[in-house]
Amino acid sequence: MYFYDLFLMLVCLLWMVVCVLIGVAYLTLLE
């Protein structure tokens, strides 16, 4: 169960990084 929670946390962190990268790329393309 502990490894499962750790895996979910890792997935959430990866999604946050992907969202930030997409946001930065979007703002860069707008300028």
Buried (B, 14 or more C-beta within 10 A) or exposed (E): EEEEEEEEEEEEEEEEEEEEEEEEEEEEEEE
